[in-house]
Amino acid sequence: MPPRRRNKPDPNINRRSAVKNLEPSLKEEEEEEEEGEKVSTHEIFTKGTPVEVSSDEEGFNGAWFAATIVEAVGEDKFLIEYQSLRTEDDSAFLREEIDTLHIRPCPPETVVDHFSLLQEVDGYYNDGWWVGVISKVLRGSRYIVYFRGTYEEIEFQHSELRLHQDWIGGKWVMASRALHL
């Protein structure tokens, strides 16, 4: 797309008027950029895409499970196959139809040398990632993580934790300790 041509300010008018003349074109440009950034879920979640899936089912609230997109099923649903959850007879990986509100891309990896007290993390437990807060730092790269939803504390190795990130408006956002104190 060729660059937008901008009107040159008239040298005979003052600077304030020149800025006012540019404001509408800058606003239009920002709106065009935002529209260009909007991507449909069918473009993000194509067959074979690794994703994470959440559930509203009791006992699973707040957890994210690794899965793969099998196919689109209608406007806002996908058939997914879990990477760690299996069918009751253990013959295959579990497949489910999931709406787009419960699907997100896999978060980007972030390298963390050590976690700090009160830092929000995801702990890998029972085949899923559960959001919690570091409640105690132990020796040997071990941590106690408190889970608000269940009021439990569980010990984790460093390798079983990752920084908590939220998928908001099509972008990954790092969690802030200040939001939860």
Phi and psi in degrees as a GROMACS rama.xvg file:
@    title "Ramachandran Plot"
@    xaxis  label "Phi"
@    yaxis  label "Psi"
@TYPE xy
-65.9552  152.579  PRO-2
-63.8401  148.339  PRO-3
-69.6213  139.139  ARG-4
-86.4714  135.077  ARG-5
-111.072  144.751  ARG-6
-69.3603  133.361  ASN-7
-79.3219  136.774  LYS-8
-65.3305  142.95  PRO-9
-70.3198  123.046  ASP-10
-63.9063  -14.8622  PRO-11
-84.9287  -9.09661  ASN-12
-103.995  160.178  ILE-13
-74.3109  166.93  ASN-14
-61.8222  -38.6691  ARG-15
-60.3878  -43.4179  ARG-16
-64.6119  -38.0757  SER-17
-62.4494  -42.1879  ALA-18
-64.0742  -42.2963  VAL-19
-60.3157  -37.9147  LYS-20
-65.5658  -30.539  ASN-21
-82.7788  -26.873  LEU-22
-53.5819  -47.1263  GLU-23
-60.7733  -40.9195  PRO-24
-68.8578  -34.8489  SER-25
-67.3089  -39.9292  LEU-26
-64.1956  -44.5162  LYS-27
-59.8481  -41.1327  GLU-28
-62.5026  -42.9628  GLU-29
-63.419  -41.465  GLU-30
-63.9001  -40.6121  GLU-31
-63.5133  -41.2101  GLU-32
-62.1128  -44.0035  GLU-33
-61.9146  -43.7558  GLU-34
-64.0166  -37.7358  GLU-35
-66.9687  -26.9352  GLY-36
-81.4046  -18.635  GLU-37
-69.9486  124.597  LYS-38
-125.169  137.111  VAL-39
-72.1858  155.718  SER-40
-63.3453  -28.1243  THR-41
-70.947  -22.544  HIS-42
-80.3458  -35.8508  GLU-43
-76.5176  -45.6076  ILE-44
-104.264  85.9984  PHE-45
-102.414  166.563  THR-46
-51.7649  129.291  LYS-47
89.1494  -4.53324  GLY-48
-70.619  127.095  THR-49
-73.2642  135.724  PRO-50
-140.672  176.892  VAL-51
-121.825  143.583  GLU-52
-127.709  136.214  VAL-53
-109.359  169.115  SER-54
-138.896  147.243  SER-55
-92.7084  -1.16559  ASP-56
-63.8622  138.898  GLU-57
-56.2578  134.524  GLU-58
91.7156  -11.5661  GLY-59
-119.245  -0.780332  PHE-60
-56.6887  132.531  ASN-61
88.0045  -4.25681  GLY-62
-99.2895  149.493  ALA-63
-121.561  131.391  TRP-64
-117.49  138.242  PHE-65
-68.191  137.059  ALA-66
-152.378  174.939  ALA-67
-131.051  140.024  THR-68
-71.6055  126.471  ILE-69
-92.5203  -48.8477  VAL-70
-169.21  160.356  GLU-71
-76.6504  141.581  ALA-72
-129.111  87.0883  VAL-73
85.9353  -165.978  GLY-74
-68.9256  -44.527  GLU-75
-134.971  34.4132  ASP-76
-135.65  151.626  LYS-77
-135.736  146.996  PHE-78
-87.0902  124.929  LEU-79
-121.552  158.943  ILE-80
-123.753  122.5  GLU-81
-67.3751  148.835  TYR-82
-90.6993  -15.4087  GLN-83
-130.837  -17.869  SER-84
-90.7308  132.991  LEU-85
-114.432  164.259  ARG-86
-66.0891  164.545  THR-87
-58.4372  -35.9221  GLU-88
-86.891  4.36718  ASP-89
62.1492  22.9895  ASP-90
-87.6282  -18.2972  SER-91
-160.032  167.699  ALA-92
-72.8854  143.512  PHE-93
-67.3258  137.016  LEU-94
-117.962  141.242  ARG-95
-147.115  153.65  GLU-96
-88.1896  126.877  GLU-97
-128.66  137.53  ILE-98
-79.3143  161  ASP-99
-64.6348  -20.5898  THR-100
-66.2854  -20.3405  LEU-101
-109.737  15.9688  HIS-102
-124.797  139.243  ILE-103
-145.225  157.896  ARG-104
-64.4637  161.66  PRO-105
-67.4025  136.513  CYS-106
-67.7107  150.838  PRO-107
-66.2504  145.681  PRO-108
-70.9156  138.83  GLU-109
-126.68  129.206  THR-110
-83.6845  127.073  VAL-111
-130.117  122.064  VAL-112
-70.5095  -40.9505  ASP-113
-157.067  153.916  HIS-114
-99.013  155.492  PHE-115
-110.458  158.857  SER-116
-55.5073  134.92  LEU-117
72.2657  6.98678  LEU-118
-75.7359  136.447  GLN-119
-81.9663  129.41  GLU-120
-136.945  168.383  VAL-121
-110.17  131.121  ASP-122
-108.357  133.569  GLY-123
-83.5202  113.284  TYR-124
-150.17  135.098  TYR-125
50.8796  47.7206  ASN-126
68.5973  13.1889  ASP-127
-144.773  169.22  GLY-128
-98.8591  121.773  TRP-129
-115.832  132.609  TRP-130
-79.5418  133.291  VAL-131
-152.126  -173.719  GLY-132
-129.823  136.066  VAL-133
-64.1135  115.743  ILE-134
-103.145  -15.9488  SER-135
-158.402  135.37  LYS-136
-99.3069  122.606  VAL-137
-105.177  173.707  LEU-138
-76.2697  161.479  ARG-139
69.5332  35.2925  GLY-140
56.3423  42.7972  SER-141
-120.364  152.483  ARG-142
-143.033  150.318  TYR-143
-100.81  128.384  ILE-144
-116.249  130.938  VAL-145
-97.3359  131.926  TYR-146
-109.105  113.455  PHE-147
-59.9162  -40.8831  ARG-148
-64.9948  -31.2381  GLY-149
-114.536  -4.67594  THR-150
58.733  31.5739  TYR-151
-106.509  154.58  GLU-152
-120.341  132.874  GLU-153
-132.539  143.01  ILE-154
-87.4858  136.832  GLU-155
-131.293  149.444  PHE-156
-79.1281  156.364  GLN-157
-53.2436  -41.3059  HIS-158
-67.5478  -13.3612  SER-159
-95.8647  7.37991  GLU-160
-121.858  153.77  LEU-161
-143.636  157.839  ARG-162
-62.5708  138.32  LEU-163
-76.3542  134.483  HIS-164
-134.382  147.676  GLN-165
-112.285  142.788  ASP-166
-94.1659  102.828  TRP-167
-126.937  123.764  ILE-168
58.1693  34.2281  GLY-169
79.3559  15.1186  GLY-170
-138.162  150.777  LYS-171
-83.5159  131.02  TRP-172
-123.772  129.122  VAL-173
-71.1379  140.617  MET-174
-70.1938  151.704  ALA-175
-116.563  130.474  SER-176
-60.0353  -33.985  ARG-177
-62.7247  -28.0027  ALA-178
-70.0456  -21.1964  LEU-179
-117.538  7.00421  HIS-180
